[in-house]
Amino acid sequence: MGRIVTSKKILVIIPCYNEAENVALLYNQIKEIQIENCKVTPLFINDYSTDNTKTKLEQIGAKYLDNPINLQIGGTVQLGFMYANENNFDIAIQMDGDGQHPPSELNKIIKPILLNEADVVIGSRYINKEGFQSTFFRRFGIDFFSKLNKLLVGITVKDSTSGYRAYNKNAICNLIDYYPDEYPEPEAIVYLVNKKLKIVEVPVLMKSRLGGVSSIKNFTSIYYMIKVSLNTLFLHLKMKSNG
């Protein structure tokens, strides 16, 4: 067992697209998180929302970035990694803006990094199978990507599309150089393993969306599976060929 290294600066990156209903509660929950000798800073990134997300962020006094165009999830999270690097944060947490990732679970995904046991930690709802388990169709897709990741890079991540993740400085620097764009999570696993980073999956409780509407519908989920599968395969082949 490693020793927890203290005095860490932690940035919580929260991409937001039309999350006006959720940001205030999420902000207040994060501000209540206490980790000994660590400073937790939430950073909301408004991805050109068409509702009043930006107004809500201003009203609650949250630190936020405002995208001048819609960068989608990958570009928005990568912007957060750039901010973390430029401002010398030790750890970056990726957390959805819709309330599905409870801040109360943050300690679980950060612990392996504080113990120097992992470069990347993925919060999984499927290890203990507790909390919100998503729809049947999405569980099918998640299992498919889990098997694809296992085939390509030899590791099993049960919750392969989970966007509740923690990264150390090494991982942050690598993800500044490259982060998949539209649906990044399964592809990022392949990228990080090819970069020789250690990934650990830990059980967390997740919730259903607090409010608003998910951007992934049934039709786009089929498109998602095809697109991400091809992107993941091509990325892996490219990285293997480049040594």
N, C-alpha and C positions, 0 to 999 in steps of 0.2 A: 504494500500500500504506500502510495506517495504521500508527501507532505504538502498541505495546502499553502500556496504562496499567497501572501496577502498584499494589500495596497494596490488593487487592480482597478483600472478604469474600464467600465463596461458600457458599451453603447447598444441600446435596443433599437434596431432598425425596423420601422413599421411602415410598409408601403400601404398607401390608402388610395383607393379609387371609389368614389361615391360611398364613403363610410361615415357620413355626417351623424348617423344614428348611433354610432359605436365609439367614436374617438374619445368623448369625455369620460365615459366609464372606464375605458381601457387606460387612459392617462392616469386617472385617479388610482386605479389598481396598481399600476407600475410604480407610482410614487410611494406607495405603501411598502414596497419590497425593501427589506433590509438584509444585506449580506455583510457579515463582519469584515471590516477593513476594505470594503469595496464600494465604489461610487457608481450607482446605476443611473444612466442618463437616457431617457427615451427620446428618439428622433423620429418624428412622423415625416413621411415624404408624400406629399399630395401629388398624385400622378394625373394632373390636369382633369380633376373631377368636374362633372357637370352639375353636381348638387352644391350644397353650401358647406362642404367639408372644410375648405380653407377658412371660412368665417368661424366655424366651430373651433378650429385649432387656435385662431386668434383670440376667441372669447375665453378659452380656458388657459391661455398663456403658455401653450406648449411650444417647445422648440420644434421647428419644422422647416423643410425645404419645399419649394413650390416648382414643380416641373413646368416649363413653358409649353411643352407638348407632351402627349401621352407616350411614355417610354415602355409601358407594359411592365410586368412584374420583374423580369430579369434586369432590364436597364435601371429600374428604380432601386432594386436591392443593390446592384453594383455601385450605384451612386452612393448608397449608404456605406459600402466598403471603402470607397474613396474618402468619404468624410471621416470614417474611423481611422484610416491610415494618416491622413493629413493632421488630425487632431490627437494623434498618439494614444489611441485607445488600445488596451491590451486584449480585449475580447469584444467580439460583435455578436449580438443575438439577433437572429431573424425571426420576426413574429408577425403573423397576419393581423390586419387591421379590423377584422370582422368579429373579433371576440372568441374565435374558436380555440385560441391558444391562451389558456389562463396564465397570467403573470405569476400566480401562486405556484406554478410548476417550474418556474425559471431556475430555482435552486437545483433541481434535478439534472437539467441539461448542462448547467455550468460546472457542476462538481468535477467531472472527469478532466476538464481543462484546468481547473484550479489545482488538481492533484497531478498535473502533467502526465495524465494517462491517455490523452487523446488530443488530436489537432482539431477534429470536427466531432460534434455530438449531435445526433438526430433524435428528437423526441418522437416516440412511437406509441400509437394507441393500440397496436396489435401484439405487443409482447405479453401483457397481462389481460388484454381484451376487456378493458374497463372503459367506462365513459362512452362518448359518442363514437360510433363505429362507421359512420358514413353510409351511403346507399349501396345496394348490391352491385350496381353497375360500376360505381367507382371503386369498390373493393376488388372487383374483377380486374380493373385496370391497374390498381396498385400491386396486386399479386403478379400480374403480367410483367410489370417493370422490375419487380423484385427478382423474378426469374431471369429477366434479361440482364440485369446488373450482375447476377451470380454467374451467368454464362460468360460475360465479357471480362469481368475483372476478379471473379472468384470470391466475392464477399456477399453475404446475405443481409439486406436491409429490409425488414418486414414492411415498414411504412415508408416506401421508397419515394412517395410524393409529399411527405411531410415537409411543411415549410417552417416548422419550429426547430431551429438549429442554432448551435453555438460554434464559433470559430475563434481559434487563437490567432496571434499575429502572423504566423507563418501562413496559415490558411487565408487570412485577409489579403496578404500581399499577392498570393497566387490568384485569388479571385478578382483582384483589380485588373490583372492581365487578361482574364477571360471569365465570363459568366454567361451561360446560355440565356437567350432572350425571353421567348414567349412563355414557355412552361419549363422552368429550368431545373427543377429538383432531381429527377432521375438522371438527367444528363450530367449534372454537377457531380454526382457520386462517381461516375466513370472518370471524369476529369480529375477529381481530387485523388482517387486511387492511383491513377497514372502519374500523378505528381508525388507519389510515395507518402501521402499524408494518411495518418491513422484515423479511421472513422469508428466511432462507438455509438451504438443505439441504446437508448435508455427508455424505460416505460414512463409515459405521462398520461394524465387524464385530459382529454379534449372535450370541447362542448360543441353544440350545434351553433350555427351563425346567430349572433345576437339580433341583427336586423339587416335590412337591405337585401340585395339579390346577388347570388353568386354569378361570376362572369363565365363560368363553365357550365354549359347546358348539355343535354344528352347528345345532340348533333355535334357540337364542338368537342365533346369528349372523344368521339370517334376520330375526328380530325386530330385531336391532341395525341391519341395513341399512335397513329400512323406517323405524324410529324416527329414526335419525340423519339420514337423507335429508330427512324432513319437518321436523325441528327445524332443520337447516341452512338449508333453503329459507326457512322462516318467519323465522328470525333475520336472514338477508340482506335479505329484503323489508322487515322492520321497520326495520333500520338504514338502508337506503336511503331509506325514507319519512321518517325522522327527520332526514335530512340528514347 
